[in-house]
Amino acid sequence: MNNVPKFTKKSVLQHVKTQKIYVVLKTPNKCELLEDCREPFYKYIGSDGVKWYRCQSQMEDGRFALIEPLLNMEDFIESPCVVEV
């Protein structure tokens, strides 16, 4: 696995199978590991405001496609909520 993250913070991604859109909130850091996979991880959010965590290897294995960087997070979220960026 390449340690350099494929996606950057605020990257807009599309899940290839579901076609849902997500925005990256946090990129992998080798000092922080996700418990279930013991790997660096991405934190990302869907347009419904739900936050997700996924291992770097899974995020970068082809199931997510880069659309574009996000300029304004408020334009992305459909429902009002507090978003950590």
C-alpha positions in Angstrom: 0.0 0.0 0.0 1.2 3.5 -0.9 1.4 5.7 2.2 0.8 8.9 0.2 -3.0 9.5 0.2 -4.6 9.3 -3.2 -7.4 11.8 -2.3 -7.0 15.1 -0.5 -9.1 16.8 2.1 -12.3 18.2 0.5 -12.0 15.9 -2.5 -15.4 15.0 -3.9 -15.7 11.3 -4.5 -18.3 9.1 -6.1 -18.9 5.5 -4.9 -18.7 3.5 -8.1 -21.3 0.9 -7.1 -23.9 3.1 -5.4 -23.2 6.3 -7.3 -23.5 8.3 -4.0 -21.3 11.4 -3.5 -19.0 12.0 -0.6 -16.5 14.6 0.5 -13.2 13.7 2.3 -12.9 15.3 5.7 -9.7 13.8 6.9 -6.9 12.0 5.0 -4.9 9.1 6.3 -2.2 9.6 8.9 0.3 6.8 9.7 0.0 7.6 13.4 -3.7 7.1 13.5 -5.1 3.6 12.7 -8.6 2.4 12.3 -9.3 -0.3 14.8 -10.9 -3.0 12.6 -8.3 -2.9 9.9 -5.3 -1.5 11.8 -4.5 0.9 8.9 -4.5 4.6 8.3 -8.0 5.8 7.4 -10.1 8.4 5.6 -13.0 10.2 7.3 -15.6 11.3 4.8 -19.2 12.6 4.8 -22.2 12.0 2.6 -24.7 14.6 1.3 -27.1 13.4 4.1 -24.5 14.5 6.7 -23.6 11.0 7.8 -19.9 10.6 8.6 -18.0 7.5 7.6 -14.5 6.0 8.3 -12.8 3.7 5.9 -9.3 2.1 5.6 -7.0 3.8 3.2 -6.6 0.6 1.2 -10.3 0.2 0.7 -10.8 3.9 -0.3 -8.1 3.6 -2.9 -8.9 0.2 -4.4 -11.2 1.5 -7.1 -14.5 1.6 -5.3 -14.3 5.5 -5.1 -13.7 7.8 -8.1 -12.5 11.4 -7.7 -14.9 14.0 -9.1 -13.3 17.3 -8.0 -12.1 19.3 -5.1 -14.9 21.0 -3.1 -14.8 24.7 -2.8 -17.7 25.3 -0.3 -18.8 22.5 2.1 -22.1 24.3 2.8 -23.2 23.7 -0.8 -22.7 20.0 -0.4 -24.7 19.2 2.7 -28.5 18.7 2.0 -29.7 18.9 5.6 -28.6 21.5 8.2 -26.0 20.0 10.5 -22.6 20.7 12.1 -19.7 19.6 9.9 -16.2 19.1 11.1 -13.6 20.2 8.5 
